[in-house]
Amino acid sequence: MKRFAAGVLVVVVGGAAPAAAGGPPSARTFDGAGSGERPDARRTVTSARAVVAPRYTSASRIAAGAVLRTFETSGSAGKVRGVLVEVNLRARRVNLGLLHPPSVAARRTVSAMAASGRAVAGVNGDFFDITTTGASNGPEIDGGRPLKAAVPDGQRFGPQPPPSATTEDVIGVGADRRAYITRLHLTGSVRSGGVKVALRGLNQYALPVGGAGAFTSAWGAASRRRAVCGTDSDRGGPCSSDTAEVAVRGGRVVTVKTSVGGGAIPKGTTVLVGRDGAARSLRKLRPGARVSVGYRLSGPHKLRFAVGGFPILRDGEPSDGLVPGGAAPRTAAGVSRDGRRVYLVVVDGRSEDSGGLTLGELSALLARTGADDAVNLDGGGSSALVARAPGARGTTVRNHPSDGSERAVANGIGVFTR
């Protein structure tokens, strides 16, 4: 894919944006939770060439620049059925955007999110904390506004990604109306007098050990306690006992507490949460003191929309070190070489009519649809594609979710018209 000029998204509360900080931690653990993988899944390693080129069985126009297709193919688990929405970003009346619940720490079905956002089509998005908060692994940008950043790699939910992947990987669309598969890294700081604390989290269910994060009204009412639990290499690790929570409003410290709480955060208020070393620094702040909180999601492109997912196709080839996994229902999003076309794909699985695909087979399928780069999104019971029929008022589910009905998920990719 072609590369274009760099851009950043900056948010400042009561002060200037901070300078860049260090990179993300590298330790990782993996499992199949929320990933579409099952413990008893067949671990068949097959060549991506085993995937037959898709045979399109129907096509219908959703909107100017968006076409829905159904297709059949086959892989290591036998015959496979799927649906695809192809979006042409050269068409000025169509665009992609984030589907999301009312808050970051919440879940909704793709149908419900499409209805509330008035999308004409959509698919489920990133892997998410299926056990506690419902928040996604990776970054989210909605209308150019950063909603959340990426959890530490070792705290992610989902199957094992390629070695080069991180939770900062996203698919997004820039202000130039090109789609990109890229990364978004959070940098930020809290400054008050002689106190300076690096920010390493934004509205996310897990913070790095020793780190601090900012929570805004976008987080919702879920407890923030989960953010100080686990380690950078073990999602199930212990919670930090040394914590702090600071409320900031109007550029001043409102409260300083030693415990982490929950409940809705009022608009205009930022809650800072710290664990271990960052907690000790945050506790040096005093109520009434002036404070500056600034953060940004930065990357090589200025994105208007972004959602997390890990790369499975790069420059038309499967990502190095891609673990095939078992055949399962899958969701993926691909981008053409020029960034002008996006392919939203769902394949059914775990049924006699459709056995599903491995990650390697999914990568090959995306290449055969026309994608040059692609990301894997949440699969299994989360896989869902909805689309509106011509003349209809709302969308309907176009695949066959393996749970028998749609699962509530953290976010999705929506197709919008104007």
C-alpha positions as CSV (number, residue, x, y, z in Angstrom):
1,M,0.0,0.0,0.0
2,K,1.2,3.5,-0.7
3,R,2.3,5.6,2.3
4,F,1.3,9.2,2.9
5,A,2.0,12.1,5.2
6,A,2.0,11.8,8.9
7,G,-0.7,13.1,11.2
8,V,-1.6,13.1,14.9
9,L,-4.8,13.5,16.9
10,V,-4.4,15.6,20.0
11,V,-6.6,16.2,23.1
12,V,-5.5,18.6,25.8
13,V,-7.3,19.2,29.1
14,G,-6.2,22.4,30.8
15,G,-2.8,22.6,29.1
16,A,-0.5,21.9,26.1
17,A,-0.1,18.5,24.4
18,P,2.8,16.5,25.8
19,A,6.0,15.4,24.0
20,A,6.3,11.8,22.7
21,A,7.0,9.0,25.2
22,G,8.4,5.5,24.9
23,G,6.9,2.6,23.0
24,P,4.5,-0.1,24.1
25,P,5.5,-3.2,26.1
26,S,6.5,-6.3,24.2
27,A,5.6,-9.2,26.5
28,R,2.5,-11.2,25.4
29,T,0.2,-14.0,26.3
30,F,-2.6,-15.4,24.1
31,D,-5.7,-17.5,24.3
32,G,-8.8,-18.1,22.3
33,A,-11.2,-16.1,24.5
34,G,-13.5,-14.0,22.3
35,S,-11.5,-14.9,19.3
36,G,-13.5,-17.4,17.4
37,E,-11.1,-20.2,18.4
38,R,-12.2,-23.1,20.5
39,P,-9.9,-25.3,22.7
40,D,-11.0,-28.3,20.6
41,A,-10.6,-26.6,17.3
42,R,-8.7,-28.6,14.7
43,R,-5.1,-27.2,14.5
44,T,-4.7,-28.2,10.8
45,V,-1.9,-26.3,9.2
46,T,-2.7,-26.0,5.5
47,S,-1.4,-24.0,2.6
48,A,-3.3,-20.8,1.8
49,R,-3.5,-22.2,-1.7
50,A,-6.1,-24.6,-0.4
51,V,-8.6,-21.8,-0.5
52,V,-10.5,-21.8,-3.7
53,A,-11.1,-18.4,-5.4
54,P,-14.6,-17.2,-4.2
55,R,-17.5,-17.9,-6.5
56,Y,-19.9,-15.0,-6.2
57,T,-23.5,-16.2,-6.0
58,S,-25.3,-12.8,-5.7
59,A,-24.7,-9.1,-5.8
60,S,-26.8,-6.1,-4.9
61,R,-26.2,-2.4,-4.6
62,I,-26.5,-1.1,-1.0
63,A,-25.7,2.5,-1.9
64,A,-23.7,4.5,-4.4
65,G,-20.2,3.0,-3.9
66,A,-21.2,0.0,-1.8
67,V,-22.0,-3.5,-3.1
68,L,-23.1,-6.5,-1.1
69,R,-22.0,-9.9,-2.5
70,T,-22.5,-13.5,-1.3
71,F,-20.0,-16.1,-2.2
72,E,-18.9,-19.7,-1.8
73,T,-15.4,-21.1,-1.5
74,S,-13.7,-24.0,0.3
75,G,-10.8,-24.6,2.7
76,S,-9.4,-27.3,5.0
77,A,-12.8,-27.7,6.7
78,G,-14.7,-28.2,3.4
79,K,-17.2,-25.8,1.8
80,V,-17.5,-22.3,3.1
81,R,-20.1,-19.6,2.6
82,G,-19.7,-15.9,3.2
83,V,-20.8,-12.4,2.6
84,L,-18.7,-9.3,1.5
85,V,-19.4,-5.6,1.3
86,E,-17.1,-3.8,-1.1
87,V,-16.9,-0.1,-0.5
88,N,-15.4,2.3,-3.2
89,L,-14.1,5.4,-1.3
90,R,-13.9,7.3,-4.6
91,A,-17.7,7.5,-4.4
92,R,-18.2,10.8,-2.5
93,R,-21.5,9.8,-0.9
94,V,-20.2,6.7,0.9
95,N,-17.7,6.4,3.8
96,L,-16.7,4.2,6.6
97,G,-16.9,5.0,10.3
98,L,-16.9,3.5,13.8
99,L,-19.9,1.5,15.1
100,H,-19.9,1.7,18.9
101,P,-22.2,1.4,21.9
102,P,-23.1,4.5,24.0
103,S,-19.9,4.0,25.9
104,V,-16.5,2.4,25.5
105,A,-17.1,-0.1,28.3
106,A,-20.3,-1.5,26.9
107,R,-21.5,-4.0,24.2
108,R,-24.2,-4.0,21.6
109,T,-25.1,-6.1,18.5
110,V,-23.9,-4.9,15.1
111,S,-27.6,-4.5,14.2
112,A,-28.2,-2.2,17.1
113,M,-25.1,-0.1,16.5
114,A,-25.9,0.2,12.8
115,A,-29.5,1.3,13.7
116,S,-28.4,3.9,16.2
117,G,-25.7,5.2,13.8
118,R,-27.9,5.0,10.7
119,A,-25.4,2.9,8.9
120,V,-26.5,1.0,5.7
121,A,-24.1,-1.9,6.4
122,G,-21.6,-3.0,9.0
123,V,-19.5,-5.8,10.5
124,N,-18.3,-6.5,14.0
125,G,-14.9,-5.1,15.0
126,D,-12.1,-5.6,17.4
127,F,-11.5,-8.4,20.0
128,F,-12.7,-7.3,23.5
129,D,-12.7,-8.0,27.2
130,I,-15.5,-10.6,27.2
131,T,-15.2,-11.2,30.9
132,T,-15.6,-7.9,32.7
133,T,-15.9,-4.5,30.9
134,G,-16.7,-5.3,27.3
135,A,-14.1,-2.8,26.1
136,S,-12.0,-3.5,23.0
137,N,-8.3,-4.4,22.9
138,G,-7.2,-1.7,20.5
139,P,-7.6,2.0,19.7
140,E,-10.8,3.6,18.6
141,I,-11.3,6.9,16.6
142,D,-14.7,8.2,15.8
143,G,-15.1,11.3,13.6
144,G,-11.5,12.3,14.2
145,R,-11.9,12.0,18.0
146,P,-9.9,9.5,20.0
147,L,-12.1,7.4,22.2
148,K,-9.6,4.9,23.6
149,A,-6.0,3.6,23.2
150,A,-4.6,0.0,23.1
151,V,-4.1,-2.2,26.1
152,P,-0.7,-3.8,26.8
153,D,0.0,-6.7,24.3
154,G,0.0,-9.3,27.1
155,Q,-3.4,-8.2,28.2
156,R,-5.2,-8.7,24.9
157,F,-8.0,-11.1,24.2
158,G,-8.0,-13.2,21.0
159,P,-5.9,-15.8,19.1
160,Q,-2.2,-15.5,18.7
161,P,-1.3,-12.8,16.2
162,P,1.8,-12.8,14.0
163,P,5.0,-11.9,15.9
164,S,5.1,-8.4,14.5
165,A,1.6,-7.5,15.5
166,T,0.6,-5.3,18.5
167,T,-2.6,-4.1,20.0
168,E,-1.9,-0.7,18.4
169,D,-2.6,-2.1,14.9
170,V,-5.7,-0.6,13.3
171,I,-7.7,-0.3,10.1
172,G,-8.9,3.2,9.5
173,V,-9.8,5.9,6.9
174,G,-8.0,9.2,6.7
175,A,-9.1,12.7,5.9
176,D,-7.8,12.0,2.4
177,R,-10.6,9.3,2.0
178,R,-8.0,6.5,1.8
179,A,-8.1,3.4,3.9
180,Y,-5.0,2.3,5.8
181,I,-3.8,-0.5,8.0
182,T,-1.4,1.2,10.4
183,R,-0.7,1.8,14.1
184,L,-1.8,4.3,16.6
185,H,0.3,5.0,19.7
186,L,-0.8,6.9,22.7
187,T,1.5,9.5,24.3
188,G,0.6,12.0,27.0
189,S,1.3,13.4,30.4
190,V,-0.1,15.0,33.6
191,R,1.7,18.1,34.8
192,S,1.2,20.0,38.0
193,G,4.0,22.1,39.5
194,G,6.9,19.8,39.9
195,V,4.9,16.7,39.3
196,K,4.9,15.1,35.9
197,V,3.4,11.7,35.1
198,A,3.4,9.9,31.7
199,L,0.0,8.8,30.5
200,R,0.0,5.3,29.1
201,G,-3.7,4.6,28.8
202,L,-6.9,6.2,27.6
203,N,-10.3,4.6,28.4
204,Q,-8.9,1.1,28.4
205,Y,-9.5,-2.0,30.5
206,A,-5.9,-2.6,31.3
207,L,-2.9,-0.3,32.1
208,P,0.7,-1.2,32.0
209,V,2.3,-2.1,35.4
210,G,3.6,1.1,36.9
211,G,1.5,3.2,34.5
212,A,-1.2,5.8,34.6
213,G,-4.2,6.3,32.4
214,A,-7.0,8.8,31.7
215,F,-10.7,8.0,31.8
216,T,-13.3,10.3,30.3
217,S,-17.1,10.4,30.1
218,A,-16.7,8.2,27.0
219,W,-15.7,5.2,29.2
220,G,-19.2,4.8,30.8
221,A,-20.2,3.6,34.2
222,A,-18.2,0.4,34.4
223,S,-15.7,0.0,37.2
224,R,-12.2,1.2,36.5
225,R,-10.7,-1.3,38.9
226,R,-10.0,-3.8,36.1
227,A,-7.4,-1.3,34.7
228,V,-5.0,-2.0,37.6
229,C,-5.2,-5.8,37.3
230,G,-3.0,-8.3,35.4
231,T,0.6,-7.8,34.3
232,D,2.1,-6.8,31.0
233,S,2.7,-10.5,30.3
234,D,-0.3,-12.2,32.1
235,R,-3.8,-11.0,31.8
236,G,-4.8,-13.1,34.7
237,G,-2.1,-11.7,37.0
238,P,-2.8,-10.0,40.4
239,C,-4.2,-6.6,40.8
240,S,-2.0,-3.8,42.1
241,S,-2.5,-2.9,45.7
242,D,-0.8,0.4,45.4
243,T,-3.2,2.6,43.4
244,A,-4.5,6.1,43.1
245,E,-7.4,7.9,41.4
246,V,-7.5,11.6,40.8
247,A,-10.4,13.6,39.4
248,V,-9.6,16.7,37.3
249,R,-12.1,19.4,36.2
250,G,-11.6,22.8,34.7
251,G,-7.8,22.5,34.9
252,R,-7.7,21.8,38.6
253,V,-7.5,18.8,40.8
254,V,-10.8,18.0,42.5
255,T,-10.1,14.8,44.5
256,V,-7.2,12.5,45.2
257,K,-8.1,8.9,46.4
258,T,-6.1,5.8,47.1
259,S,-8.7,3.4,45.7
260,V,-10.0,3.0,42.1
261,G,-13.8,3.4,41.7
262,G,-16.5,3.2,39.1
263,G,-19.6,5.0,38.0
264,A,-20.3,7.5,35.2
265,I,-17.8,10.3,34.7
266,P,-19.4,13.7,34.2
267,K,-18.6,15.4,30.9
268,G,-15.7,17.8,31.3
269,T,-14.2,15.7,34.1
270,T,-11.1,13.5,33.6
271,V,-10.3,10.7,36.0
272,L,-6.7,9.7,36.3
273,V,-5.9,6.1,37.4
274,G,-2.4,5.0,38.4
275,R,-0.9,1.7,39.6
276,D,2.4,1.3,41.5
277,G,5.0,3.9,40.6
278,A,2.5,6.1,38.8
279,A,0.1,5.9,41.7
280,R,2.7,7.3,44.1
281,S,3.3,10.2,41.7
282,L,-0.4,10.9,41.3
283,R,-0.9,11.0,45.1
284,K,1.5,14.0,45.2
285,L,-1.2,16.1,43.5
286,R,-3.3,18.3,45.9
287,P,-7.0,19.3,45.6
288,G,-7.3,22.7,44.1
289,A,-3.9,22.6,42.4
290,R,-3.7,23.6,38.7
291,V,-3.0,20.6,36.5
292,S,-2.6,20.0,32.7
293,V,-3.7,16.7,31.2
294,G,-2.7,16.1,27.5
295,Y,-2.7,13.1,25.3
296,R,-2.6,12.1,21.6
297,L,-3.0,9.1,19.4
298,S,-0.2,9.4,16.8
299,G,0.6,7.5,13.6
300,P,1.7,8.0,10.0
301,H,-1.7,9.1,8.8
302,K,-4.4,11.5,10.1
303,L,-7.3,9.2,10.6
304,R,-11.0,10.1,10.9
305,F,-12.0,6.6,11.9
306,A,-10.0,3.7,13.3
307,V,-10.7,0.3,14.9
308,G,-8.3,-2.4,16.2
309,G,-7.4,-5.6,14.4
310,F,-4.2,-7.5,13.7
311,P,-2.7,-7.8,10.2
312,I,-3.0,-11.1,8.3
313,L,-2.1,-9.8,4.8
314,R,0.7,-7.4,3.8
315,D,1.5,-6.3,0.3
316,G,-0.6,-9.2,-1.1
317,E,1.2,-11.9,1.0
318,P,0.2,-13.6,4.3
319,S,1.8,-11.9,7.3
320,D,5.1,-13.5,8.4
321,G,4.6,-16.0,11.3
322,L,0.8,-16.2,10.8
323,V,-0.6,-19.0,13.0
324,P,-3.3,-20.8,11.0
325,G,-5.4,-22.0,14.0
326,G,-8.5,-24.0,13.5
327,A,-11.2,-23.4,11.0
328,A,-13.8,-21.0,12.5
329,P,-16.3,-18.3,11.6
330,R,-14.2,-15.2,10.7
331,T,-14.5,-11.5,10.2
332,A,-11.9,-9.5,8.3
333,A,-11.4,-6.2,6.6
334,G,-9.1,-5.7,3.6
335,V,-7.8,-2.6,1.7
336,S,-6.8,-2.3,-1.9
337,R,-3.3,-1.2,-2.9
338,D,-4.3,2.4,-3.5
339,G,-6.4,2.5,-0.4
340,R,-9.6,3.4,-2.3
341,R,-11.5,0.2,-1.8
342,V,-12.3,-1.7,1.4
343,Y,-13.6,-5.2,1.6
344,L,-15.6,-6.2,4.7
345,V,-15.8,-10.0,4.8
346,V,-17.6,-12.5,7.1
347,V,-17.4,-16.3,6.6
348,D,-19.7,-18.6,8.4
349,G,-18.4,-21.7,10.3
350,R,-19.2,-24.6,12.6
351,S,-22.1,-25.9,10.5
352,E,-22.7,-28.5,7.8
353,D,-23.2,-25.7,5.2
354,S,-20.0,-23.8,6.1
355,G,-16.9,-25.1,7.9
356,G,-15.1,-21.8,8.4
357,L,-11.5,-20.9,7.6
358,T,-8.2,-20.8,9.3
359,L,-6.3,-17.5,9.6
360,G,-4.0,-18.5,6.8
361,E,-7.0,-19.3,4.6
362,L,-8.7,-16.1,5.5
363,S,-5.6,-14.2,4.4
364,A,-5.6,-15.9,1.1
365,L,-9.3,-15.2,0.6
366,L,-8.8,-11.5,1.2
367,A,-6.1,-11.4,-1.4
368,R,-8.4,-13.1,-3.9
369,T,-11.1,-10.5,-3.3
370,G,-8.7,-7.7,-4.3
371,A,-7.1,-6.7,-1.0
372,D,-3.5,-5.9,-0.7
373,D,-3.5,-5.5,3.1
374,A,-6.0,-7.0,5.6
375,V,-6.7,-7.3,9.3
376,N,-8.4,-10.1,11.2
377,L,-11.2,-9.0,13.4
378,D,-13.1,-10.8,16.2
379,G,-14.6,-14.1,15.0
380,G,-16.5,-17.1,16.2
381,G,-19.9,-16.1,17.7
382,S,-19.0,-12.4,17.2
383,S,-18.9,-12.6,13.4
384,A,-21.8,-10.7,12.0
385,L,-22.5,-8.7,8.8
386,V,-25.6,-6.6,8.5
387,A,-26.8,-4.7,5.4
388,R,-29.9,-2.7,4.3
389,A,-31.9,-3.9,1.4
390,P,-32.8,-1.3,-1.3
391,G,-35.9,0.6,0.0
392,A,-35.7,-0.9,3.5
393,R,-35.6,1.3,6.6
394,G,-33.1,-0.8,8.5
395,T,-30.4,-3.5,8.2
396,T,-30.8,-7.2,8.5
397,V,-28.2,-9.9,9.4
398,R,-26.8,-11.4,6.2
399,N,-24.6,-14.2,7.6
400,H,-25.5,-17.0,9.9
401,P,-24.0,-16.3,13.4
402,S,-22.6,-19.5,14.9
403,D,-24.4,-18.9,18.2
404,G,-27.7,-18.8,16.4
405,S,-28.2,-15.1,16.9
406,E,-26.0,-12.0,17.1
407,R,-23.6,-11.5,20.0
408,A,-23.2,-8.1,21.6
409,V,-19.8,-6.8,20.8
410,A,-17.5,-3.9,21.6
411,N,-17.5,-2.1,18.2
412,G,-17.7,-2.5,14.5
413,I,-17.1,-0.9,11.1
414,G,-20.0,0.9,9.6
415,V,-20.8,1.9,6.0
416,F,-22.5,5.3,5.9
417,T,-24.1,7.4,3.1
418,R,-25.1,11.0,2.9
